[in-house]
Amino acid sequence: MRPTTVIGFLGSTLDAAKFGPSRWNKWRPTVGLAMHEDLRVDRLILIHGAQHRRLADFVAEDVVSVSPETRVDLRLLDFVDPWDFEEVYGKLLDFARAEPFDPEIEDYLVHITTGTHVAQICLFLLTEARYLPGRLLQTQPERGSLNPAGTWNTIDLDLSRYDSIATRFAVAAQESTSFLKSGIETRNSAFNRMIDEIEQVALRSKAPILLTGPTGAGKSQLARRIYELKRLKHQIAGPFVEVNCATLKGDGAMSALFGHRKGAFTGAVADRTGLLRTADKGLLFLDEIGELGSDEQAMILRAIEDKRFLPVGSDKEVASDFQLIAGTNRDLGAAVAAGGFRDDLYARLNLWTFQLPGLAERREDIEPNLDYELDRFAEREGVRVGFNKEARQRYLAFATSPDARWPGNFRDLSASVTRMATLSAKGRIDTDAAEAEIHRLARLWSGQKQDESDILAEVLTSAALAEIDPFDRVQLAAVVQTCRRSRSLSEAGRTLFAASRTRRTSANDADRLRKYLARFALDWSSLTGR
C-alpha cells in the first residue's frame, strides 16, 4: 500500500480550541483527518501563516498524539491579502511547482475544507490542472453527534463545473485585453496576440515596457490604458505622468524630469518637484525616449534601477517608485550602435519590447476603428454622426485599399473621421462627403499643393466660406496649415505669434489662437482630429 500525503491549510477558526480535555469534544477538521480508521495519513503538509504558528504547533501535536505514524510537515506561507485571488493562486502555484511530488510512489489528497474560500478555489484549480497531482478531500462534522473525527469523502472533479469557471476566467481575460484596445474589436491576429501578451506582462511584471512603432500607431493611448488596467486591478495607486521627450531640450530637460532646488540656476525661483517624483507610486510614460540626451539617459537608468536620483542643485537624493513605459519611433538598437543611445539603458528597457504596427499593416482593423472614432467624436462634440450604407462602403473600400497610405496612422484616420463628421451637418455622412474626403486624402498624400480655397473647404461649409473676405481667407488658410503641422495648440500659437510675442511681457499663445479660430466657429480638434 502506497503512503498517503494530505495537503491542506490550517483552519485559524475551525482548528482552534481551548487547551484541555474539552477540545476532544469538538470537531477540528485537521485533527479529525488523523482520527479515521479508514483513512491512513502518512504525511500531513499543513500550510499556515506566521501569525498562526502557535496554533499550527498545537494542532500538529494533537495530530501526532492520535496518529503517531503521521508526520506533520508545517509550511509557512504568508499572504499580504488572503482574499486576493491573484496573490493566493500565484503563491500556491509556486509552492506546487517547488514540491517534489511523485505520484508513482505516493498518493496525494488535497484537503479543501479549511482556509479562505479563495484558498479553497485555488486548491481546486491547481488540483484540476494537475499542479497538485491528487484527489480532493472534503471533511465535515457528523450531524447529531459529538464525534470529533467527523466524516470524510473524496471528490471526483466535475469537469463540466470547472469548464464553467474556466469560461468565466477566459471572459475576464478577454475583458482585460479588450480594455487595452479601448473596447475596439480588432481583427488583426498578430496585433491581438501582442495585446494578449502585453496584458499578461502588465499584470504580472513591474519591469519597464518599451513600445516601439511609427508616429500615430497608438503608443501613448496604449500606455494610458495599461495604467488604467493596473489601477483597476489595484496594482498601482499613483498618477499617470506622460512627457514627450522630444520637447525636453537644453538645461530645462534635467529640471523637468528630475526637479530642481531653489536657486540651482538663474530663474530657479522656487523648488520644482519634477516629473519622476510626480509619478511616485504611479506610471511614467516617456514618449520618444530616444530623443533624450546622454546625461538624462544616465539619470533615468539610475532612477529605474535604484528608485533614487539627484534633483538639479541638490546634494540630497530623493526617491520615487514608479513603473516606466517608454515609447519611441526610432530604432534604439541602431542608435546604440551609432553611439546615440546608452547601451545599458537600452538593455534595461529591452526586457519587454512590443512593436506596434502602423495602420497600413492592419487594414482589417480600419472598420472597427472607424466606429471608435465616430464614438469619440460624439463624446467630444455631443453630436452623434454616422454613415449611410453606401458612403460607409465607399470610404472603407478606399481606406483598406493599397491607395490609402495612412502615413500618420491612426492620427490620420482620426482627423479624417473628424472632418467628415464636422462637415455633415445633418448627422449623416453621405456619399458626397465620403468622396470629398477620399479626394482630400489622395491629394494630401500625393504631395500636391493646395490653395486657400481647397484648405478652407475641408473645414468650413460653402455657406460659411462665402461669408469670409478674400483677405481673411488667406490668413485663415495659413493658420489651418500651421495647426495641422503642429503637435499642440500651444506649439501652433508659438509659431503663429513668434514675432509679436517677443514684444509682450506675458503671452498665452494658445488662448490667442483659440479665440481666433472661434471667430470662424473652428477649434483645434476639428482641424487636427486630436
C-alpha positions in Angstrom: 0.0 0.0 0.0 1.5 3.3 -1.1 1.8 6.1 1.6 -0.6 8.9 1.5 0.2 12.6 1.8 -2.6 15.1 2.7 -2.1 18.8 1.8 -4.2 21.5 3.4 -4.5 24.8 5.1 -4.6 25.3 8.9 -8.1 26.5 9.8 -7.5 29.5 12.0 -11.1 29.3 13.3 -12.2 25.7 12.7 -9.0 24.1 14.0 -8.8 26.4 17.1 -9.8 25.1 20.5 -9.1 25.8 24.2 -6.3 23.7 25.6 -7.7 21.0 27.8 -9.8 17.7 27.6 -12.8 19.6 26.2 -11.0 20.1 22.9 -11.5 16.5 22.1 -15.3 17.0 22.1 -15.0 19.5 19.2 -14.7 18.7 15.5 -11.5 20.1 14.3 -11.0 19.3 10.5 -7.2 19.0 10.5 -7.0 16.9 13.7 -10.0 14.9 12.6 -8.1 13.8 9.4 -5.9 11.6 11.6 -8.7 10.0 13.6 -10.3 7.9 10.9 -9.6 4.2 10.9 -10.3 4.0 7.2 -8.1 7.0 6.2 -4.4 6.5 6.6 -2.4 9.7 6.7 1.3 9.1 6.5 2.3 12.7 6.0 0.4 16.0 6.5 1.6 19.1 4.8 0.0 21.9 6.9 0.1 25.4 5.3 -0.2 28.3 7.7 0.7 32.0 8.2 3.3 33.4 10.6 0.6 34.8 12.8 -0.8 31.3 13.4 2.4 29.5 14.2 1.4 28.8 17.7 -1.9 27.2 16.7 -0.1 25.2 14.0 2.2 23.7 16.6 -0.7 23.0 18.9 -2.7 21.2 16.1 0.4 19.3 15.0 0.9 17.9 18.5 -2.7 16.7 18.6 -2.4 15.1 15.2 0.6 13.1 16.3 -1.0 12.2 19.6 -3.9 10.5 17.9 -1.9 9.2 14.9 1.8 8.6 15.8 2.5 7.3 12.3 1.6 10.6 10.8 4.5 13.0 10.1 3.3 16.7 10.2 5.2 18.9 7.8 4.5 22.6 8.7 4.8 25.0 5.8 4.9 28.8 6.4 3.1 30.7 3.6 2.1 34.3 4.2 -0.3 36.4 2.1 -0.5 40.1 2.1 -4.2 39.8 1.3 -5.6 36.3 1.7 -8.6 37.3 -0.3 -6.6 38.4 -3.3 -7.1 35.7 -5.9 -4.1 36.5 -8.0 -1.7 36.6 -5.0 -3.0 33.4 -3.4 -3.1 31.5 -6.7 0.4 32.7 -7.6 2.0 31.7 -4.3 0.2 28.3 -4.2 1.4 27.7 -7.8 5.0 28.5 -6.7 4.5 26.1 -3.8 3.2 23.3 -6.0 6.0 23.7 -8.6 8.7 23.6 -5.9 7.3 20.4 -4.2 8.9 17.2 -5.4 5.7 15.3 -6.0 6.0 11.7 -7.2 2.5 10.1 -7.9 4.2 6.9 -8.9 5.2 6.1 -5.3 2.8 8.2 -3.2 -0.9 9.1 -3.2 -2.0 12.7 -2.6 -5.2 14.2 -1.1 -5.8 17.9 -1.2 -7.9 19.0 1.8 -10.2 21.8 0.8 -12.3 22.2 4.0 -10.1 24.8 5.7 -8.6 28.1 4.5 -10.4 31.0 3.0 -12.8 30.5 0.1 -10.2 31.9 -2.2 -7.6 29.4 -1.0 -10.1 26.6 -1.5 -10.9 27.7 -5.0 -7.2 27.9 -5.8 -6.5 24.4 -4.4 -9.4 23.2 -6.6 -7.9 24.8 -9.7 -4.4 23.6 -9.1 -5.6 20.1 -8.5 -7.7 20.0 -11.6 -4.7 21.4 -13.6 -2.5 18.6 -12.1 -0.1 21.0 -10.4 -1.2 19.2 -7.3 -1.4 15.6 -8.5 -4.1 14.2 -6.2 -7.7 14.0 -5.4 -9.8 16.5 -3.5 -10.6 15.6 0.1 -13.6 17.1 1.9 -14.4 16.7 5.6 -17.3 17.8 7.7 -18.8 17.3 11.2 -21.1 14.3 11.8 -24.6 15.6 12.2 -26.3 14.8 15.5 -23.0 13.5 17.0 -20.1 14.8 19.1 -17.7 12.6 17.1 -14.6 14.8 16.9 -13.4 12.8 13.8 -16.3 13.9 11.6 -16.8 12.4 8.2 -14.7 12.4 5.0 -15.1 11.7 1.4 -13.0 12.3 -1.8 -14.4 14.4 -4.6 -14.4 13.4 -8.2 -13.7 16.6 -10.1 -16.8 17.7 -12.1 -15.1 18.8 -15.3 -18.3 20.5 -16.6 -18.4 22.6 -13.5 -14.8 23.6 -13.9 -15.4 24.4 -17.5 -17.9 27.0 -16.4 -15.3 28.5 -14.0 -12.6 28.4 -16.7 -15.1 30.1 -19.1 -15.5 32.9 -16.6 -11.8 33.3 -16.3 -11.5 33.4 -20.0 -14.1 36.1 -20.2 -12.3 38.1 -17.6 -9.0 37.8 -19.5 -10.8 38.8 -22.7 -12.3 41.9 -21.0 -8.7 42.9 -19.9 -7.4 42.7 -23.4 -10.5 44.4 -24.8 -9.8 47.1 -22.2 -6.3 47.6 -23.5 -7.8 48.0 -27.0 -10.4 50.6 -25.7 -13.1 48.1 -26.5 -12.3 48.0 -30.2 -12.9 44.6 -31.7 -9.7 44.4 -33.6 -9.3 41.7 -36.2 -5.6 41.6 -36.9 -4.5 38.3 -35.4 -0.8 39.3 -34.8 -1.9 42.5 -33.1 -4.4 40.7 -30.9 -1.7 38.2 -29.9 0.6 41.1 -29.0 -2.1 42.8 -26.9 -2.8 39.4 -25.1 0.9 39.3 -24.2 1.0 42.9 -23.1 -1.9 42.3 -20.8 -0.1 39.4 -19.1 3.1 41.4 -18.8 1.3 44.5 -17.4 -0.5 42.5 -14.7 2.5 40.2 -13.7 5.5 42.4 -14.0 6.7 45.8 -12.8 9.6 45.9 -15.2 9.9 48.6 -17.8 7.9 48.2 -21.0 9.2 49.6 -24.4 6.6 50.4 -27.0 8.0 51.0 -30.5 6.4 51.9 -33.7 5.7 54.7 -36.1 4.2 58.0 -35.0 0.5 57.8 -34.6 0.5 54.0 -34.1 -1.2 54.4 -30.7 1.7 54.2 -28.2 0.5 56.9 -26.0 -3.1 55.6 -25.8 -1.9 52.1 -25.1 0.4 53.3 -22.3 -2.6 55.1 -20.7 -4.8 52.0 -21.0 -2.1 49.9 -19.4 -2.1 52.3 -16.5 -5.9 52.3 -16.2 -5.9 48.5 -16.2 -3.3 48.2 -13.5 -5.2 50.8 -11.4 -8.4 48.9 -12.0 -6.6 45.7 -10.6 -5.3 47.7 -7.6 -1.7 47.2 -8.7 -0.9 50.9 -8.8 -2.1 53.9 -6.8 -0.2 56.9 -8.1 -0.8 59.1 -11.2 -0.2 58.6 -14.9 2.5 61.0 -15.9 3.2 61.5 -19.6 6.0 63.5 -21.2 7.2 63.8 -24.8 11.0 63.7 -24.5 11.3 65.5 -27.9 10.1 68.6 -26.1 12.8 68.5 -23.4 15.7 70.4 -24.7 18.7 72.1 -23.2 19.1 72.9 -19.5 15.4 72.6 -18.9 15.3 68.8 -19.6 17.0 67.8 -16.3 14.8 70.2 -14.3 11.6 69.0 -15.9 12.5 65.3 -15.3 14.3 65.3 -12.0 13.2 68.6 -10.5 15.5 71.3 -9.0 16.2 73.2 -5.8 15.5 76.9 -5.5 18.5 78.8 -6.7 20.0 75.9 -8.6 20.3 78.2 -11.7 19.2 81.5 -13.0 15.4 81.6 -13.0 15.0 78.8 -10.4 13.0 81.0 -8.0 11.3 78.0 -6.3 11.7 74.3 -5.8 10.4 72.1 -8.6 9.2 68.5 -7.9 10.0 67.1 -11.4 8.1 64.5 -13.4 9.8 61.5 -11.9 8.8 62.4 -8.3 5.3 63.3 -9.5 5.0 59.7 -10.9 5.7 58.1 -7.5 3.6 55.0 -6.9 2.2 55.5 -10.4 3.3 55.1 -14.0 5.7 57.3 -16.0 5.4 57.3 -19.8 8.4 58.7 -21.6 7.4 59.1 -25.2 10.2 59.5 -27.8 12.8 58.4 -25.2 15.4 58.2 -27.9 15.4 62.0 -28.0 16.8 62.3 -24.5 20.4 63.5 -24.1 23.1 61.2 -22.7 23.1 62.9 -19.2 19.3 62.4 -18.9 19.6 58.8 -20.1 22.2 58.1 -17.3 19.9 59.6 -14.7 16.9 57.7 -16.0 18.8 54.5 -15.7 19.7 55.2 -12.1 16.2 56.1 -11.3 14.9 52.9 -12.8 17.3 50.6 -11.0 17.7 52.3 -7.6 14.4 54.3 -7.5 16.5 57.3 -6.4 18.0 60.3 -8.2 19.5 63.7 -7.5 17.5 66.8 -8.4 19.4 69.7 -10.1 21.2 71.8 -7.5 20.5 69.4 -4.6 23.1 67.5 -2.5 20.4 65.1 -1.2 18.9 62.2 -3.2 15.1 61.8 -3.5 13.1 58.6 -4.0 10.3 57.7 -6.4 8.9 54.2 -7.0 7.3 54.3 -10.4 6.8 51.9 -13.3 8.2 53.0 -16.6 6.8 52.7 -20.1 8.9 54.1 -22.8 7.9 54.9 -26.4 9.9 55.6 -29.5 9.6 55.6 -33.3 13.4 55.2 -33.6 15.4 52.0 -33.9 17.1 52.2 -30.5 19.4 49.2 -31.4 20.7 51.2 -34.3 21.0 54.3 -32.1 23.1 52.3 -29.6 25.4 51.1 -32.4 25.8 54.7 -33.6 26.6 56.0 -30.1 23.4 58.0 -29.8 21.8 55.9 -27.1 23.2 54.3 -24.0 23.6 50.5 -24.3 23.0 49.9 -20.6 19.7 51.8 -20.7 18.6 50.0 -23.8 19.4 46.7 -22.2 17.2 47.7 -19.2 14.3 48.8 -21.5 14.6 45.8 -23.9 13.2 43.2 -21.5 9.6 43.7 -22.8 9.6 45.3 -26.2 6.5 45.5 -28.3 6.4 46.8 -31.9 3.1 48.5 -32.7 2.3 48.1 -36.4 1.1 51.1 -38.4 -2.5 51.4 -39.7 -1.4 50.3 -43.2 -0.3 47.0 -41.7 -3.7 46.5 -40.0 -6.1 47.3 -42.8 -8.7 44.8 -41.4 -8.8 47.0 -38.2 -9.8 50.2 -40.0 -13.5 49.4 -39.9 -13.8 48.8 -36.1 -11.6 51.9 -35.5 -13.9 53.9 -37.8 -16.7 53.2 -35.4 -14.5 54.0 -32.4 -13.6 57.4 -33.9 -17.2 58.2 -34.5 -17.9 57.4 -30.8 -15.0 59.7 -29.8 -16.5 62.5 -32.0 -19.9 62.0 -30.4 -18.4 62.1 -26.9 -16.2 65.1 -27.7 -18.8 67.2 -29.6 -22.0 65.9 -28.1 -23.4 65.1 -31.6 -23.9 61.6 -32.9 -22.9 61.3 -36.6 -23.0 58.1 -38.7 -22.5 56.9 -42.3 -25.2 55.9 -44.6 -24.6 52.4 -46.1 -23.3 53.5 -49.5 -20.9 56.1 -48.0 -19.5 53.7 -45.5 -18.8 51.1 -48.2 -17.2 53.6 -50.4 -15.0 55.0 -47.7 -13.9 51.6 -46.4 -13.2 50.4 -49.9 -10.7 53.3 -50.3 -9.4 53.2 -46.7 -8.5 49.5 -46.9 -7.1 49.6 -50.5 -3.3 49.9 -51.4 -4.0 53.5 -52.5 -4.6 54.5 -48.8 -1.1 55.2 -47.4 -2.0 56.3 -43.9 1.4 57.9 -43.2 0.1 59.4 -39.9 -1.5 56.1 -39.0 -4.4 56.5 -36.5 -4.0 60.2 -36.3 -4.7 60.4 -40.0 -7.8 58.2 -39.5 -9.0 60.3 -36.6 -8.6 63.6 -38.5 -10.4 62.1 -41.5 -13.4 61.0 -39.5 -13.5 64.3 -37.6 -13.5 66.2 -40.9 -16.4 64.1 -42.4 -18.4 64.3 -39.2 -17.9 68.0 -38.7 -19.0 68.8 -42.3 -22.1 66.5 -42.1 -24.5 68.9 -40.6 -27.5 66.6 -40.8 -25.8 63.9 -38.7 -25.2 61.5 -41.7 -22.1 61.2 -43.7 -23.3 60.7 -47.3 -21.6 59.5 -50.4 -20.7 63.1 -51.5 -18.9 63.7 -48.1 -17.1 60.4 -48.3 -16.0 61.1 -51.9 -14.8 64.6 -50.9 -12.7 63.2 -48.1 -11.2 60.4 -50.3 -10.2 63.1 -52.8 -8.8 65.2 -50.0 -6.7 62.3 -48.6 -5.4 61.3 -52.0 -4.3 64.9 -52.7 -2.7 65.3 -49.3 -0.8 62.0 -49.7 0.3 62.8 -53.2 2.0 66.0 -52.0 0.0 68.3 -54.2 0.0 71.9 -53.1 -3.4 73.2 -52.0 -4.7 76.8 -52.4 -6.5 78.5 -49.6 -9.9 77.7 -51.1 -9.2 73.9 -51.0 -7.9 74.1 -47.4 -10.8 76.1 -46.1 -13.3 73.9 -48.0 -12.1 71.0 -45.8 -13.1 72.7 -42.6 -15.9 75.1 -43.5 -19.3 74.7 -45.2 -19.7 76.5 -48.5 -22.1 79.0 -46.8 -19.6 79.8 -44.1 -16.8 80.2 -46.7 -18.8 82.6 -48.8 -19.1 85.0 -45.9 -15.3 85.3 -45.4 -13.4 88.1 -47.2 -10.6 87.1 -49.6 -8.1 88.8 -47.2 -9.2 86.7 -44.3 -9.3 83.5 -46.4 -5.5 83.7 -47.0 -4.8 84.3 -43.3 -7.1 81.6 -42.1 -5.7 79.0 -44.6 -2.2 79.7 -43.2 -3.5 79.2 -39.7 -5.1 75.9 -40.6 -1.9 74.6 -42.2 0.2 75.6 -39.2 -2.2 73.9 -36.8 -2.1 70.7 -38.8 1.7 70.7 -38.8 1.9 71.4 -35.0 1.8 68.8 -32.2 -0.3 71.0 -29.9 -2.3 74.2 -29.7 0.4 75.9 -27.8 3.1 75.0 -30.4 0.9 76.3 -33.2 0.4 79.5 -31.2 4.1 80.0 -30.6 4.7 79.6 -34.3 2.0 81.9 -35.5 2.8 84.7 -33.0 6.6 84.3 -32.9 7.3 87.9 -33.7 4.7 89.7 -31.7 5.1 87.6 -28.6 8.7 89.0 -28.1 7.2 92.4 -27.6 4.9 91.4 -24.8 5.8 90.7 -21.1 3.4 87.8 -20.9 1.7 85.8 -23.6 -0.8 83.0 -23.8 -0.4 82.0 -27.5 -2.8 79.0 -27.2 -5.6 81.2 -25.9 -5.0 83.8 -28.5 -5.1 81.2 -31.3 -8.2 79.6 -29.7 -10.1 82.9 -29.8 -9.0 83.5 -33.4 -10.3 80.1 -34.5 -13.6 80.7 -32.6 -14.3 83.7 -34.9 -14.8 81.2 -37.7 -16.6 78.6 -35.5 -13.5 76.4 -35.6 -11.5 74.7 -32.9 -8.2 72.7 -32.5 -9.8 69.2 -32.6 -11.9 69.9 -35.7 -8.7 70.9 -37.6 -6.4 68.2 -36.4 -8.6 65.3 -35.0 -6.6 65.5 -31.7 
